Amino acid sequence: MRLVLVILAAAFLAGCSHSSKPPPEEASRAMVKEDCANPHWKEANLGLWYSICRKSLQW
C-alpha cells in the first residue's frame, strides 16, 4: 500500500511543478525491498507482489 501511495504522490508532484526532483532511486529500492519482505504486505498486495517481487523462473 505504501508503494502505491509513493507512486501516486510522485506522479502528483511531477505534474504540479517541473522544478521538483523525484525521490532518490535508492530510497525507492529500499522501500520496495522492505515491502517485498513483509508477508502482511504480500497478502494485501499479491498482484503487485507477483509483478515486482517474485523471482523469475530460471530455465
Phi, psi and omega per residue, in radians:
M1 nan -0.696 3.138
R2 -1.084 -0.693 -3.122
L3 -1.087 -0.728 3.118
V4 -1.097 -0.755 3.129
L5 -1.126 -0.680 3.125
V6 -1.138 -0.738 3.139
I7 -1.127 -0.759 3.119
L8 -1.133 -0.720 3.122
A9 -1.122 -0.730 3.126
A10 -1.121 -0.712 3.119
A11 -1.145 -0.702 3.119
F12 -1.113 -0.816 -3.131
L13 -1.156 -0.633 3.128
A14 -1.167 -0.577 3.135
G15 -1.353 -0.473 -3.086
C16 -1.338 -0.783 -3.119
S17 -2.532 2.450 -3.122
H18 -1.502 -0.159 -3.119
S19 -1.479 -0.320 3.139
S20 -1.341 2.493 -3.120
K21 -1.687 2.531 3.073
P22 -1.198 2.782 3.128
P23 -1.103 2.693 -3.134
P24 -1.009 2.484 -3.089
E25 -1.117 -0.598 -3.119
E26 -1.164 -0.615 3.093
A27 -1.149 -0.673 3.107
S28 -1.149 -0.719 3.119
R29 -1.108 -0.703 3.127
A30 -1.119 -0.683 3.129
M31 -1.168 -0.691 3.117
V32 -1.135 -0.761 3.112
K33 -1.062 -0.725 3.133
E34 -1.108 -0.792 3.134
D35 -1.154 -0.701 -3.125
C36 -1.141 -0.547 -3.129
A37 -1.413 -0.253 -3.084
N38 -1.496 1.997 -3.106
P39 -1.150 -0.524 3.114
H40 -1.210 -0.694 3.089
W41 -1.135 -0.691 3.122
K42 -1.046 -0.787 3.138
E43 -1.090 -0.716 -3.082
A44 -1.322 -0.435 -3.050
N45 -2.281 0.893 -2.996
L46 -1.066 -0.729 3.126
G47 -1.110 -0.733 3.092
L48 -1.163 -0.691 3.122
W49 -1.059 -0.775 3.136
Y50 -1.100 -0.641 -3.089
S51 -1.394 -0.442 -3.064
I52 -1.904 -0.787 -2.920
C53 -1.660 -0.515 -3.022
R54 -1.176 2.371 3.092
K55 -1.265 2.449 3.107
S56 -1.289 2.718 3.134
L57 -1.259 2.396 3.091
Q58 -1.831 2.058 -3.117
W59 -1.657 nan nan
